[in-house]
Amino acid sequence: MLILRCPYCGVDVDETDLHAGGQAHLTREGPGSSDADFEDYLFMRENPKGVHFERWRHAYGCGKWFHAARCTVSLEVFGTYPAQTLRPPEELCDRIAAKRPGWSWGRGE
């Protein structure tokens, strides 16, 4: 079972107390965007075998959204952080890179 720490409450909760919200750090397209950009925003998601950044809501707790970094193969959780951040914290990326040599966050990075 997946267990994540809510960065707001500071408690470890299992996935039955959470609501998954899909991929984190998406670029949201608004008015004036092209049809192709809007279609990509709506339907195109990463589905990696390995490290993935996701949105989660502490549904049966504080109710707040947060981000989590985990491995989709082993379910290893690298860390969680507030949803209001635009990029994963540098220390979290360093921790992941130490365990996964050659890994970097984001496409083309």
C-alpha positions as CSV (number, residue, x, y, z in Angstrom):
1,M,0.0,0.0,0.0
2,L,1.2,3.5,-0.8
3,I,1.9,5.6,2.2
4,L,2.5,9.4,1.8
5,R,3.3,12.1,4.3
6,C,1.0,15.1,4.1
7,P,3.3,18.2,4.1
8,Y,0.6,20.3,5.8
9,C,-0.5,17.9,8.6
10,G,2.8,16.1,9.0
11,V,1.1,12.8,9.3
12,D,1.8,9.6,7.3
13,V,-1.4,8.4,5.6
14,D,-2.2,5.5,3.3
15,E,-3.7,5.9,-0.1
16,T,-7.2,5.2,1.2
17,D,-7.2,8.6,2.9
18,L,-6.0,10.3,-0.2
19,H,-7.4,11.2,-3.6
20,A,-5.1,11.0,-6.7
21,G,-5.1,14.0,-8.9
22,G,-2.8,12.9,-11.8
23,Q,0.5,14.3,-13.0
24,A,2.0,17.2,-11.2
25,H,3.6,20.4,-12.7
26,L,1.4,20.6,-15.8
27,T,1.4,23.8,-17.9
28,R,-2.2,24.8,-17.9
29,E,-3.4,26.3,-21.2
30,G,-5.9,29.1,-21.1
31,P,-7.7,31.5,-23.4
32,G,-5.8,32.2,-26.6
33,S,-3.9,28.9,-26.6
34,S,-3.9,26.9,-29.8
35,D,-6.2,23.8,-30.1
36,A,-3.1,21.6,-30.2
37,D,-1.8,23.1,-26.9
38,F,-5.1,22.7,-25.2
39,E,-5.5,19.2,-26.4
40,D,-2.0,18.3,-25.1
41,Y,-3.0,19.8,-21.7
42,L,-6.2,17.8,-21.5
43,F,-5.0,14.4,-22.8
44,M,-1.3,14.0,-22.9
45,R,0.3,12.8,-19.7
46,E,3.6,11.2,-18.9
47,N,3.4,7.6,-17.9
48,P,7.0,6.8,-16.9
49,K,8.5,3.6,-15.7
50,G,10.4,5.1,-12.8
51,V,10.3,8.4,-11.1
52,H,7.0,10.3,-11.4
53,F,5.6,13.5,-9.8
54,E,1.9,13.4,-8.9
55,R,-0.8,15.5,-7.3
56,W,-2.6,14.1,-4.2
57,R,-5.3,15.5,-2.0
58,H,-5.5,14.6,1.7
59,A,-9.2,13.9,1.3
60,Y,-9.9,12.5,4.8
61,G,-7.6,14.9,6.6
62,C,-6.8,18.6,6.0
63,G,-8.3,18.5,2.5
64,K,-5.3,20.2,0.9
65,W,-3.5,19.3,-2.4
66,F,0.2,18.4,-2.4
67,H,2.7,16.8,-4.7
68,A,4.6,13.5,-4.3
69,A,7.6,12.1,-6.0
70,R,7.6,8.3,-6.2
71,C,8.8,5.4,-8.3
72,T,6.0,3.8,-10.4
73,V,7.8,0.4,-10.4
74,S,8.7,-0.1,-6.7
75,L,6.3,2.4,-5.1
76,E,9.2,4.0,-3.3
77,V,8.3,7.4,-2.1
78,F,11.0,10.0,-2.4
79,G,9.1,12.8,-0.7
80,T,6.1,15.2,-0.7
81,Y,5.9,18.9,-0.9
82,P,3.2,21.7,-1.1
83,A,1.2,21.9,-4.4
84,Q,1.9,25.6,-4.7
85,T,5.5,25.0,-5.8
86,L,6.3,25.3,-9.5
87,R,9.2,22.9,-9.5
88,P,10.2,20.1,-7.2
89,P,12.4,21.2,-4.3
90,E,16.1,21.0,-5.2
91,E,16.9,18.8,-2.2
92,L,14.3,16.3,-3.3
93,C,15.7,16.2,-6.8
94,D,19.2,15.7,-5.4
95,R,17.9,12.8,-3.2
96,I,16.3,11.2,-6.3
97,A,19.4,11.7,-8.4
98,A,21.6,10.1,-5.7
99,K,19.5,7.0,-5.8
100,R,19.0,7.1,-9.6
101,P,22.2,8.1,-11.3
102,G,21.6,10.0,-14.6
103,W,18.1,11.0,-13.6
104,S,17.0,14.7,-14.0
105,W,13.7,16.4,-13.5
106,G,11.6,17.4,-16.5
107,R,11.8,16.8,-20.2
108,G,15.1,17.9,-21.7
109,E,16.7,18.7,-18.4
